[in-house]
Amino acid sequence: MKKATAFLLAIKSMPKYVDFSKLAIVLIAGFVFFINFNTKPWNCGRVIHDDMVSYYCYLPAIVIHHDWHFAFAKDNPEFYADKYWPVKTPDGKETVKMTMGLSILYLPFFLIGHLFALAGNFPTNGYSLPYLIAIQFSALLYLIIALIVLRRLLAKWFSINVVGMVLLATYFGTNMPHYSTLEATMSHTYSFFLFALFFELTVKFWNSPKTKYWIFLGLLLGLVSLVRPSNAIILLFFILWGIDSNAAFGKRIVFFLKKWKQILLTAVFFLMVWLPQLIYWHTSTGHWFYYSYSKEGFFFSNPHIIDGLFSYRKGWLTYSPVMFFPLAGIILMIIKRKLSWFWAITPFFVINLYIIFSWWCWWYGGGLGARPLIESYAILTLPFCVVITEMNKKGWSKILGNALITILLAYGLFTNFQYRYGSIHWDAMNKEAYWDSFMRLKPSTRFYSLLQTPDYESALQGKKEIHTDNR
C-alpha cells in the first residue's frame, strides 16, 4: 500500500508536460552518438581528410613540433604526404591554404586527445586514435551548445513546442546529420555554433550595449571570419537588428557615430583574434595579408543562385526542402509586421546567398546539398518559428502543416542516408541520376552511367559550367 501511494505521489509531482524543446536536443544528441559509434569515422579516415587536413595541421605543428613552418614534415614525407598540403606562393614559399580558425575551436579537444595519447602509449603525433576521437566529438559538443543557445533564445518569443519542432526540423530535415557525423569536422557545424552565439550576442547587445558586449563582438566576429572569411557578412545582421523604420535606421547610424571609441575597442579585439594568422602569413609569405586560394575566386557578375537553390547537382532546396518553411517565414514577417526581424534577416540572407553562389565552384566540390548555408540555419530558426507559430493557430493548417513538415523532415533525413550509401553522388548529380535514385537507399546498376562530372577547369575561368562525359 505504501509503495502504491508513493508511486501515485511521484506521478502527481511530475511536470504536467514534457519540455519538447529540451527533448529535441536530447534526440539530436542521441542520434549523433548512435551514428558515430556505429560508423566510427575515426576508423575510416573521415575525421581529418580533404579540407580538414589544412584546417587541422596547425595544431600538431605548433603544439607538438613547435614549428608552424612544417620543416618537420620534410623529415618524414611519407607520413605527412596526406597530412600537410601546402600551397606555393609566387616566390616559391609554402603556406597553409586554410585559415586557422577551426584549429582554435579544435584546440581544447586536441589537448584532451594529447593527454590520452600520452597516458595510453599511443603515438603523440596528433594523428593517432585519441586525437581523432576527441576532434570528432568536439563537433557534437559545439552542436549541442548551439542548440541550447538557440532554444534559450527562441523560447523568449515562441512556445517550447514550436521551438522543439523547429530544432528537430532544422537538424533532421537538412544536410546537418551528415555534417555532424561522417564529416563532422568540416567547418559547418562549428560555424553553426558561432552563428548561434552571434545571434544571442546580437539580442543581448541591443537590449543593453554594455562594454563587455563590444568586446565579445570583436572576439566573436574575429573567430567567425577566421573560420570562414566570407561569414563576416553576419555583421550585417548585427547592425540591422531591431530596425523597423527609416527613423530607426537613422538613429542606428547616429548611435554608431557616437560610439566610435567602442567601435575601436571592438576592432582591437577582432585583430587580437586574427593576429596569429597575420603573423603566420608574414613569416611564411612575407605579407601580412595573403590570399592563399590562388586562381580560385568569386565571379560576382555571374552568380549561380538558381543553381545553388534548385539544381539537381547541389540545390539547397532540392535536398533540404523543409527549408522552404523559414523562407515563407521571412515573407510572413512582413505580413505580421515583424519588421525589426525582417530587416535584420533579409539583407544578410540575400547577400550571403549572393556571395556563396558567386564562388567559382558554386557546388563546393564534394558534399551533400549546399553545405555553406548550414551556418545560416541558426539565423533561419527565427523565421521558421514565425511560420510554425502562425500555422498552429488554425486546426486545419496545423494538421496539414505539421504533416508536411514531418514528410519533408523524413525526406531530408533520408537524403543523408542516400548520400552515405552512394545513391546521391558527391558532385556529379543531374536530373536523370536524381530521379533514378529517388527514394532508393542504394544506387541502381545504371546510376553511375547517368552521372555528369562538372568541368572544374571551366568553372575556374568563370565560364558557364560544362559537363564532362558521363561516367
Secondary structure, DSSP 8 states (H G I E B T S, - for coil): -HHHHHHHHHHHHS-SS--HHHHHHHHHHHHHHHHHHHH-GGGTT-SS-THHHHHHTHHIIIIISS-TT-HHHHHSHHHHTTT--EEE-TTS-EEESS-SHHHHHHHHHHHHHHHHHHHTT---SS-SHHHHHHHHHHHHHHHHHHHHHHHHHHTTTS-HHHHHHHHHHHHHTSSTTGGGTTTTTSHHHHHHHHHHHHHHHHHHHHH---HHHHHHHHHHHHHHHHH-GGGGGHHHHHHHTT--SHHHHHHHHHHHHHTHHHHHHHHHHHHHHHHHHHHHHHHHHS-SS--TTTT--B-TTS--HHHHHH-TTT-HHHH-GGGHHHHHHHHHHHHTT-HHHHHHHHHHHHHHHHHHTTBSSTT-SSSSS-GGGGGGHHHHHHHHHHHHHHHTTSHHHHHHHHHHHHHHHHHHHHHHHHHHHTSS-SS---HHHHHHHTT-SS--TTHHHH-EEE-HHHHHTT----EEEE-
